[in-house]
Amino acid sequence: MNVHALKEHIINNEEFIPLILESVGFVDVDGSFGQGNDYRCAWEDGSNPTSVQVRKDTLSSNYFAKGLKGDLITLVREKKGLSFPDTLKLIKKIIKYEECEIEVKLPFGGFFNEVLNVSDNNYADLETYSETILDEYLLAPSKMFLEDGISYDVQSKYKIFYDVMSDRIGVPWRSLSGDIVGIMGRLNKHELEEWESKWLPLIAFPKSKTIFGFSENYSQIQNEGLLFLGESEKSPMQLSSKNIDLGLALGGNTLSQFQANNIKSLFAKKIIIMLDEGLEESKSIEIAEQLKMDTFFRNEVFYIYDKNNKYLPSGSKMSPSDLTKRDFKKLVMECSRKV
């Protein structure tokens, strides 16, 4: 399911907003606020009838009583206590949404056409797999990942497993809506022979057509308005192990247009690029410039560059996420450069 096509479909059919809100248990829904631009409602019977806000033009939301920011999707997820994929399925069921190639009239004209690109065929041809495909493997935390700073809880969240046949740690990759699209395997040893590859696909897929950590961290990124973009899939997991559920990964050091569009579509106020040590500064600048927005919505884009190798030793090829939480925060504070 294309998350952004779903959101645009709701925006273009305003009557779906109160239908969704009421269907999941919100009450006293009223669309006359903010000069007719906002819906307001109560979280439950007897609570403040204006404590929840949903913008009609963007679906951005606020639950003022809890300080919860995000969009209609995160609001429904919080209300029902569902996973991200199940939240999308519930919304789709409520409005009887069927994905198809239709003409979509987007608000703010070319801006949303550029950022959301809902007609992008890159998403439509991405093959997905049932969760049962993981039944073939031994779902168990990796000791090596634990040593690399990825906690047992986070490994369980991302469904890390061990593949006996290949002696690799399996890392499922998911579509933007949370369906499995492929699996990468990390060789289960630190020291590699020259002929060995650290990472190989157990189920091949195009990394350029998805973003690691997108569905897992969507809600927190929406709430905080901040995201960290790294290379390896270990990066978001290491950050989550530090209680920073704001990480995304490209699966490399190149950014496709599809990835750029969908990262920008999160409308994070601040994006911090954190590529591995050893790459030229120009690579970070190139990616940062692709994510800069200065039209209807303005964001701030930074990149981390430890010029004097104060935190990331020269030749180490370390990711900023490899650092302790204390040093990671110092690195961000001292070595972030704004584009």
N, C-alpha and C positions, 0 to 999 in steps of 0.2 A: 504494500500500500504506500502510495506517495503521500507523505505527511502533509506537504505543503499544498498539494492539489486538494486534499481534504479540507484544509483550513480555508483555502480560497473559495471552495464550493459553499462552505458555511457562510463566509463573508458575503458572497453574492446572493445568498438566500437567507436574509436576516431573520426570518421566522424560525429558522432552525436553532438560533441561540436560546430563546426562552424554552423551546421544546426540549433541548438537551438539559438545560438547567433544572427544569421541573421534573424531567424523567429520572434524574439521579438524586432528587430529594431536596433541592433548593426551593424556598418558598417566597411568596410576596415579590415575584419577578415583575419589574417595572422598567420599561424602556424609554422613559421620558426625561431621564437625568442628563446632565452635561449638554444642555441645548439639544437633546434628542440623540446624542452621540454615544450614550452609555446605557447599559442595563445595570440596574442595582437589584439586589435581592438579599434575603436572610439565609444564613447557613442552615438554620433549622427553625421549627416553630418556636415562637417566643423570643427569638434573638433579634438583634438590630436589623431592620429591613433594608438598610443601606450599607451594611458591612462588607458586602461582596460587590465588586465592580468588574464589568466586562466591556471593553471597548468594541463597538460595532464594526469599526473599520479595520482593526488589526487583530482582534480577539485577545489582546493583552488583558491581563486580569490582576486584581488586587484583592486579597482577603485582609482587610485592615486590622481586624481583631487579633490575627496571628502574625501580621507582617509578612504574609506569604505573597510573593510576586511571581508572575509567570504568564501563562495564557490559558485559554479555555481548556486545553488538554490537561495541563498540570492541575488545574482547578478540579476537574472531574476525577483525575487520578487521586488527588488528596481526599476528596469526598468519599470515594468508593474504596480506597485502599487497594487499588489494582496495580498490576505491572503496567509498564508503558505499552507493550503490544496489546494487552487485554483492554486497556483504556481506549485505544484506537478502535478496536473491534466493537466495543460497546457503543461508541459514538456513531460508528458506521451503521450499526444495527438500528439505533434510534432514528436516524434520518433516512434510513433505507438507501444508503449511498452505494453506488456501483461505479467503480473506476472505469472510465472509458475515454476515448479521445473526443473531447468536446471543446468548443470554443469557450475560453474563459476570459471574462472581462475583469481585469485586475485594477484595484484602486491605485491611485498615484501613477498611472500610466507606465511609462518606460522603466521607472524605478523597480517596480515589482516584476516586470517582465525580465529585467536583467538579473535581479537577485534570485527570484524563485524559479524562473524558467520551468514552469510546471509541465510544459509539453515536451521536456527533454526526454528523448527516447532511451537515453542511457539507463534510466531506471526501469523501464518497462521490460527490458530483455534480461534482467538480472534474475538468474534461477535461484529459487529458495528451497529449503529442505525442512522437513518436520523435525521437531525436537527429538523424536524417537531415533533419529540417526545417531544420537549420542549413546544410545543403549549398546552400541557395538563396542564401546570403549569403557575403560575403568575410570569412572569419575572419582578422582582423588587429588588432593592438593599435592603440589610438587615441593619437595624439600629444597631443590635448587632455587625455585622462585621465592620460597620463604627466605632463603639466605640473601636473595636479591632485594628484599624489602617488600615483598608482596604477601600480605597476611593470609591466613587460612580462610577467613571470612570473605575477603575480596576474591580469592581464587574460587570459592564456592559460588559467589555472585556471578562470576564470569564463566562458570562451568568448565574450569580447567580439568584436564584429564591426562591419563598416560596411555600411550599406544604401544603395546608390547611388541608388535611386529616391527615397528620402525625405531623403537627406543627413543621416542620423541614425546615431548610435553605438548598436548594438543590445546590450541587456543581457538575457540569458535569466533568467527567474524559474522556480524549481523548487518542486515539492511538498516536503513534509517528508521524503519518501523519496528525493528526488533526480530525479524525472521533470520534464521541461519542461512548464510549465502556461501560459506566456505570455512575451511579449517586450516590454520597454519600450525606447523609442528616445529618445536625448538628441540634440537638434539640435546639429550639429557646428560650433558657433560660440559665442564668449563673449558678444558683444554682440547682444541680441535686439531686434527691432522690437516695437512695442506689440502688434501683431496675431499675433505668433509665440508658440507654446507651447514651453517648454524641454523638457518631457517629454510624449510621446504613446505610446500602446500600438501596437506593430506587430502584435501578436497580443493581443487584449483578454482579460483575466482578472480575477477578483475578488481584489484584494490582501489583503482581510480573511480569506481562506481559506488563506493560506500565510505564510511568514516568509522574507525574503531572507537567505541565508547559513546556513540551518538545517542542511542536509545537508552543506555544505562544512566547517562548523566544529563539527559535533556532537561529534566525538571529542575535540578540544582543550578544548571547554567542559566535557565530562565529566571530563577529566583534571585541569583546573585548578579546577573548581568556581566559575568566574567568567565573567560575560558582560557585554558592553557593548551597549546597545540604542540605535540611532540612527534617523534618519528615512530618508534617501536610501540607495539601493543602493550609492552611492559610499562610504558610511561603512564597512561591513565590508571593502570592498576596500582602502580607504586604511589601515585598521588592519592588515590582513594584509601590506601593503607595508612596515609598520613591524615586521614579525615578531610581530604580536599577532593570532593567529587566533582571536579570541574575540568577533567582532562579529556582530550581527544587525541587520536593518533592517525597519521596518514599511511603508516606501513612503509615509510621511506622518507626521502627528503625532497620529493616533488609534489606539487599541488595541482590536481586536475581542475578544469573549469567546473566540473560537476561538484567536486568537493568544495571549491571556493564558494560557489553559489549557495550551497546548503549550510556552510559554516556562517556565511553572512546572514542567511535567513533566520538564524537564531537571535539576531539583533542584540548581541552582547555589546555592552557599552565599552568593554575593554577586552582585547585579545592579546595574549602574550605568546609569541613564538619561541619555542625552546628546543632547537635542534641540537644534535650531539656535538660534543667537542671535536675539533679538528676540521670542521667544514668552514669554508670561506665565509666571511661576513656577508658577502654579496648574495649568497644563497638565502640567508635569513631575510635580507632586505627585499629580495625578489618575492618571497612568499608573503611578507608583511604588506607589500604594496598591492598584491592581489586581493587582500582582505580589507583594505582601507575603503571606507564609505564616507562620502562627503556630499550627499544629496539631500533627500528628505530626512534620512536618518544619518547621524554622524557618530562614528565610533573612534576610539583611540586604539591604535595598534602598536605594540612594542615587540622587540625581539631581544633575547638574552645573548650577550656577547662578552664572555669573560676574557678580555684582551690579554690580561697579565696572568692568566691561569691561576688566579687566587683560590678558586674553588674547584675548578675542573682541570686536573693536571694535564700538561701538554702530552699529546700522544695517547691519552687514556681512552679516547672515544666515548667518554661517559655521557650519559644523558643527565640534564639537571635534576631529573626525578630520582636519580641514583643517590642523591645527597640525603642527609638527615633532614628532618623537617626544619630544624633550626637553620642549617646552612642553606637549605633551599630558599627560605625566606630572605636570608641575607643576600644570596645571589640575585634574587629578583629585585630587591631594593637597590643594590649597588651596581648591577650590570645590565639593567634594562635600558634599551635605547628606543626612543619614539620615532616612528616614521612620519 
